[in-house]
């Protein structure tokens, strides 16, 4: 039987094409830009990601559940909002990058092109509903971030971080593709996620369930590495500390958001309980995810208490937040809460997570070498730069989950769904973890506002673009925290 091309609906491909075109165009700016090259590279990155963001949000161009490439890519509600979050985060990371590029002497066109290519992979990963498309997107992200982490070739720490991430990332990629191979074989050659559960269970039950168990086990290990979930988290602190700060922000936000969306898409058959065998397996899967979430919350928060370096502290903080996000995945797999409510809780938390982490890393990047050092270096920042101190304080309060911030709204939604599903002990553990986190988050605020500056250190004035990035990341933290219905309304209407 002759091979046939999958049906292609062109509008759903436009955001992906825009990102690819922007990345390629940025690589040419060195040839035509001259001294204006760095600014042209930044503008092309913002225009490419911004245009893709506009197209993704337009339902009249890309209707609900629009698909292309033979159902390999589909704009379901979760995938669409994942793409919106990733594109927004990518734009914010680009805006907070100029100071880091200037200080470390990074090549602007290569930096922004790799940033756009990484976001390209993240958008595809959010929308992918097919095994090989997911793996291809994961590897696109990984290759771009490997290079970005080690782009500062004058820093041995950056080179070491890139090597660690490359080696461990290769192992995790091996786990992922090995798991997908079992799912593919057990499903009789089916790779589309919506068909795998049915395909496997229409075959011999023992064979199908065995392949499903092995495939999910390996795939979960691969995803757990990408999401910095305990016990697959050991690389995180070293990589975050050694990477250029905006790259650490991208790794902590966009990469993690896309990974969670892909993981949820993979686990849809368990939420729907399409077969008695899947219902039995869902209980075991919930137990594994429950354990991952609990370990991530406990270890992430406890080890963060011991960190003096601000980027290492934020790295362990991100591990704890992975645990909070896994709580929503546990509820999702349980299937006892309405899908729309679980998705809403996930998306609120993911959007909050991106905003508060980009704001925090943005302040770190704006302070240069001082910002990337120990927390004690932030002493007296409120006297030297009230605006930066205020933005950092807002980010720290939101990460803690203080009311009137978007971080509180995100935690409230996730915790409420977990209580509704009956995971009270996990919620108690998460609340205790949030209480512990208050110590290391508020410690930064104490140094900024209640300590005198050390020596003659000062803060260099920021450029307009850097200021814009910080404001766009910080303002929604307060706006969505005070008016959460605005965020909920956006989730319902886009």
C-alpha positions in Angstrom: 0.0 0.0 0.0 1.6 3.3 -1.0 2.5 5.8 1.7 0.3 8.8 2.1 1.0 12.2 3.5 -0.9 13.1 6.6 -3.6 15.9 6.2 -2.2 19.3 7.0 -4.3 22.1 8.2 -2.1 25.2 7.7 -3.3 27.6 10.3 -2.3 25.4 13.2 1.2 25.2 11.8 1.7 29.0 11.6 3.0 29.5 15.2 5.5 26.7 14.7 6.6 28.1 11.3 6.9 31.6 12.7 9.3 30.4 15.5 11.4 28.4 13.1 11.6 31.3 10.7 12.5 33.7 13.5 15.3 31.4 14.7 16.8 31.1 11.3 16.5 34.8 10.6 18.3 35.7 13.8 21.3 33.7 12.7 21.6 35.9 9.7 21.7 39.2 11.6 25.4 39.0 12.2 25.9 39.2 8.4 23.7 42.3 8.0 23.3 43.9 11.4 26.8 45.2 12.1 26.8 47.1 15.4 23.0 46.9 15.5 23.2 43.1 15.5 22.4 42.5 19.2 19.4 44.8 19.1 18.1 43.2 15.8 18.5 39.8 17.3 16.5 40.7 20.3 13.8 42.3 18.2 13.6 39.4 15.9 13.2 37.0 18.9 10.5 39.1 20.4 8.7 39.5 17.1 8.8 35.8 16.3 7.6 34.7 19.7 5.1 37.5 20.0 3.6 36.8 16.6 3.3 33.1 17.4 1.7 34.0 20.7 -0.9 36.2 19.0 -1.8 33.5 16.5 -2.1 30.8 19.2 -4.6 32.9 21.2 -7.0 33.4 18.2 -9.7 30.8 18.2 -11.1 32.2 14.9 -7.8 31.2 13.2 -7.1 28.0 15.2 -10.4 26.6 16.6 -10.7 24.5 19.7 -9.1 21.0 19.2 -7.8 22.1 15.8 -5.2 19.5 14.6 -2.7 19.1 11.9 -0.1 16.6 10.7 -2.5 13.7 11.1 -3.5 14.4 14.7 0.2 14.5 15.7 -0.3 18.1 16.9 -3.6 19.3 18.4 -4.7 22.5 20.1 -6.7 21.1 23.0 -7.3 23.5 25.9 -4.3 22.2 28.0 -1.9 22.3 25.0 -3.0 25.7 23.8 -2.6 27.3 27.2 0.7 25.5 27.7 1.9 27.0 24.4 0.7 30.5 25.5 2.5 30.1 28.8 5.7 29.0 27.1 5.7 31.7 24.5 5.0 34.4 27.2 7.8 33.0 29.3 10.1 33.0 26.3 9.4 36.7 25.6 10.0 37.6 29.2 13.3 35.6 29.3 14.4 37.4 26.1 13.6 40.8 27.7 15.7 40.1 30.8 18.7 38.8 28.8 20.6 42.0 27.6 22.4 42.6 30.9 23.7 39.1 31.1 24.8 39.1 27.4 26.7 42.3 28.0 28.3 41.3 31.2 29.5 37.8 30.1 30.2 38.7 26.5 27.8 36.1 25.0 27.3 36.1 21.2 23.8 37.8 20.9 22.7 36.2 17.6 23.5 32.7 18.7 22.0 33.3 22.1 18.6 34.6 20.9 18.5 32.0 18.0 19.0 29.1 20.5 16.4 30.7 22.8 13.8 30.8 20.0 14.7 27.2 18.9 14.3 26.0 22.6 10.9 27.8 22.7 10.0 26.2 19.4 10.6 22.7 20.9 8.6 23.6 24.0 5.6 24.7 22.0 5.7 21.5 19.9 6.0 19.5 23.1 2.9 21.2 24.6 0.8 20.5 21.5 2.2 17.0 20.6 -0.1 14.0 21.0 2.2 11.4 19.3 5.2 9.6 20.8 7.8 10.4 18.3 6.8 14.0 18.0 7.1 14.2 21.8 10.6 12.7 21.7 11.7 14.9 18.8 10.5 18.0 20.7 12.2 16.9 23.9 15.5 16.5 22.0 15.2 19.9 20.3 14.8 21.5 23.7 17.6 19.6 25.1 20.1 20.4 22.4 19.3 24.1 22.5 19.6 24.3 26.2 22.8 22.2 26.3 24.5 24.9 24.2 22.9 27.8 26.1 24.0 26.5 29.4 27.6 26.3 28.2 27.5 29.5 26.0 29.7 31.4 28.5 33.0 29.9 27.3 35.0 32.1 29.7 33.5 30.3 32.7 34.6 26.9 33.8 31.5 26.6 36.0 29.3 27.1 32.9 31.3 24.5 30.9 31.0 22.0 33.8 27.2 22.7 34.1 26.8 22.1 30.4 28.7 18.8 30.5 26.7 17.5 33.5 23.4 18.5 31.9 24.5 16.9 28.6 25.5 13.5 30.1 22.5 13.2 32.4 20.2 14.5 29.7 21.4 11.8 27.4 20.6 9.1 29.9 17.1 10.6 30.5 16.6 10.7 26.7 17.5 7.1 26.6 15.0 6.2 29.3 12.3 8.2 27.4 12.8 6.6 24.0 13.1 3.1 25.6 9.8 3.6 27.3 8.2 4.9 24.1 9.5 1.8 22.3 7.6 -0.5 24.7 4.5 1.6 24.3 4.9 1.5 20.5 5.4 -2.3 20.5 2.7 -3.1 22.9 0.2 -0.9 21.0 0.9 -2.8 17.8 2.5 0.1 16.0 0.2 2.9 17.2 2.0 6.1 18.3 -0.9 8.5 18.8 -1.5 9.0 22.5 -5.3 8.8 22.3 -5.1 5.4 20.6 -2.4 3.7 22.6 -4.4 2.6 25.6 -7.2 1.1 23.4 -4.7 -0.5 21.0 -2.8 -2.3 23.8 -5.8 -3.5 25.6 -7.5 -4.9 22.4 -4.4 -7.2 22.1 -3.4 -9.9 24.4 -4.1 -8.5 27.9 -0.9 -9.8 29.6 1.3 -8.6 26.7 -0.5 -5.3 26.5 -0.4 -4.5 30.2 3.2 -5.7 30.5 4.4 -3.4 27.8 2.3 -0.6 29.2 3.9 -1.0 32.7 7.5 -1.1 31.3 6.8 1.7 28.9 5.4 4.0 31.5 8.1 3.2 34.0 10.9 4.2 31.6 8.9 7.2 30.3 8.2 8.5 33.8 11.9 8.3 34.6 12.7 10.3 31.5 10.1 12.9 32.3 11.1 13.1 36.0 14.6 14.1 35.0 13.3 16.9 32.7 11.0 18.1 35.5 13.7 17.9 38.3 11.6 15.6 40.3 13.2 13.8 43.3 15.1 11.4 42.9 16.1 12.6 39.4 17.0 16.1 40.6 20.7 16.0 41.4 21.9 18.0 38.4 19.6 20.9 39.0 21.5 23.1 41.5 24.8 22.8 39.6 23.3 23.5 36.2 21.2 26.5 37.5 24.3 28.0 39.2 26.6 27.5 36.2 24.2 28.6 33.4 23.7 32.2 32.4 20.9 33.4 34.6 18.2 33.9 31.9 19.0 30.4 30.7 18.4 29.1 34.2 15.1 31.0 34.1 14.1 29.3 30.8 15.1 25.9 32.2 13.1 26.4 35.4 10.0 27.7 33.6 9.4 26.9 30.0 11.1 23.5 29.9 9.3 22.4 33.0 5.9 23.7 31.9 6.1 21.9 28.5 7.3 18.7 30.3 4.3 18.7 32.6 1.8 19.3 29.7 3.4 16.4 27.8 3.2 14.2 30.9 -0.4 14.9 31.4 -1.2 14.2 27.7 0.6 10.8 28.1 -1.5 9.9 31.2 -4.9 10.8 29.7 -6.0 7.1 29.3 -5.6 6.7 33.1 -7.8 9.7 33.8 -10.5 8.3 31.5 -10.2 4.7 33.0 -11.0 3.2 29.6 -10.5 -0.3 30.8 -10.5 -2.3 34.1 -6.8 -3.0 33.7 -6.1 0.7 33.5 -8.2 1.4 36.5 -6.1 -1.1 38.5 -2.9 0.4 37.2 -4.0 3.9 37.9 -4.0 3.2 41.6 -0.3 2.1 41.5 0.6 5.0 39.3 -1.0 7.4 41.7 1.0 5.9 44.5 4.3 6.4 42.6 3.3 10.0 41.7 2.3 10.6 45.3 5.7 9.5 46.5 7.5 11.6 43.8 5.5 14.7 44.9 6.0 14.1 48.6 9.8 13.6 48.2 10.1 16.6 45.9 8.3 18.9 48.4 10.2 17.7 51.4 13.7 17.5 49.9 13.4 20.6 47.8 12.3 22.8 50.7 14.7 21.3 53.3 17.8 21.5 51.1 16.8 25.0 50.0 17.1 26.0 53.6 20.8 25.1 53.6 21.7 27.1 50.4 23.6 30.4 50.5 23.9 30.9 46.8 20.7 32.6 45.4 20.6 30.5 42.2 21.1 27.2 44.1 18.3 28.2 46.4 16.0 28.9 43.5 17.0 25.6 42.0 15.9 23.6 45.1 12.8 25.9 45.2 11.9 24.7 41.7 12.2 21.1 42.8 9.7 21.8 45.6 7.4 23.5 43.1 7.6 20.4 40.9 6.2 18.5 43.9 3.3 20.9 44.1 2.6 20.5 40.4 2.7 16.7 40.7 -0.1 17.0 43.2 -2.3 18.1 40.3 -1.1 15.2 38.2 -2.0 12.8 41.0 -5.5 14.2 41.1 -5.7 14.0 37.3 -4.8 10.3 37.2 -7.3 9.6 40.0 -10.1 10.7 37.8 -12.5 11.6 40.6 -12.4 15.4 39.9 -13.8 16.9 36.7 -11.2 17.3 34.0 -11.9 20.9 33.5 -11.3 21.7 37.1 -8.0 19.8 37.3 -6.8 21.5 34.1 -7.8 24.9 35.5 -5.8 24.2 38.6 -2.7 23.1 36.7 -2.8 26.1 34.3 -3.2 28.6 37.1 -0.3 27.2 38.9 1.9 26.9 35.8 1.2 30.6 34.8 1.9 31.7 38.4 5.1 29.6 38.4 6.4 31.2 35.2 5.7 34.8 36.3 7.3 34.6 39.8 10.4 32.6 38.6 11.1 34.9 35.7 10.7 37.9 38.0 13.1 36.4 40.6 15.7 35.3 38.0 15.3 38.7 36.2 16.3 40.6 39.3 19.3 38.2 39.7 20.3 38.8 36.1 19.9 42.6 36.5 22.4 42.7 39.4 25.1 41.0 37.4 27.9 39.2 39.4 26.5 40.5 42.7 23.1 39.0 42.0 24.5 35.6 41.1 26.4 35.3 44.4 25.3 34.5 48.0 22.1 35.8 49.5 24.2 38.0 51.8 25.2 40.1 48.7 21.6 41.4 48.6 22.1 43.3 51.9 20.9 46.9 51.6 19.5 46.4 48.1 16.4 48.4 49.1 18.5 51.4 49.8 20.5 51.2 46.5 17.7 50.1 44.1 14.2 50.3 45.7 12.6 49.1 42.4 14.7 45.9 42.1 14.3 45.2 45.8 10.5 45.6 45.5 10.3 43.3 42.5 12.4 40.6 44.2 10.3 40.9 47.3 7.1 40.4 45.3 8.6 37.3 43.6 9.7 35.9 47.0 6.3 36.5 48.6 4.6 34.9 45.7 6.9 31.9 45.7 6.0 31.5 49.4 2.3 31.6 48.7 1.4 34.8 50.5 -2.2 36.0 49.9 -2.7 38.8 47.3 0.0 37.2 45.1 -0.5 34.8 42.1 1.5 32.2 43.9 -1.2 32.0 46.6 -3.9 31.6 43.9 -2.0 28.8 42.2 -1.4 26.9 45.4 -5.0 27.4 46.5 -6.4 25.9 43.3 -4.1 22.9 43.4 -4.5 22.2 47.1 -8.3 22.6 46.8 -8.5 20.0 44.0 -6.3 17.6 46.0 -8.5 17.9 49.1 -11.6 17.4 46.8 -9.9 14.2 45.5 -9.2 13.0 49.1 -5.4 13.5 49.2 -5.5 15.3 52.6 -2.2 14.0 53.9 -0.4 15.2 50.7 -2.0 18.6 51.1 -0.9 18.8 54.8 2.6 17.9 53.7 2.5 20.6 51.0 1.3 23.2 53.5 4.1 22.3 55.9 6.5 22.6 53.0 5.2 26.1 52.2 5.7 27.1 55.8 9.3 25.8 55.7 9.9 27.7 52.4 8.8 31.0 54.1 12.1 30.9 55.9 14.5 30.9 52.9 12.3 33.2 50.8 11.7 35.8 53.5 15.5 35.6 54.3 16.1 37.3 51.0 13.7 40.1 51.9 15.3 40.5 55.4 18.7 41.0 53.8 17.3 43.5 51.2 15.4 45.6 53.7 16.9 45.1 57.1 20.6 44.9 56.5 23.0 47.6 55.5 24.9 47.4 52.3 28.3 45.7 52.5 31.2 47.9 51.3 30.8 50.3 48.4 28.8 48.1 46.1 26.3 49.8 43.9 23.7 48.9 41.3 24.2 49.8 37.6 21.3 51.5 36.0 19.2 49.2 33.9 18.3 49.6 30.2 14.8 50.2 29.1 14.4 46.6 27.7 15.6 45.0 31.0 13.2 47.2 33.0 10.3 46.3 30.7 10.9 42.6 31.2 11.0 42.9 34.9 7.8 45.0 35.0 5.9 42.6 32.7 6.9 39.7 34.9 6.3 41.4 38.3 3.0 43.3 37.6 0.8 40.3 36.8 2.0 38.6 40.1 0.1 41.3 42.0 -2.7 41.9 39.5 -3.7 38.2 39.3 -3.1 37.8 43.0 -5.6 40.6 43.9 -8.0 39.8 41.0 -7.8 36.1 40.5 -11.0 36.1 38.5 -9.2 38.0 35.7 -6.8 35.0 35.3 -9.7 32.5 35.5 -11.6 34.5 32.9 -8.7 34.5 30.5 -8.3 30.7 30.9 -12.0 30.3 30.0 -12.1 32.6 27.1 -8.9 31.9 25.2 
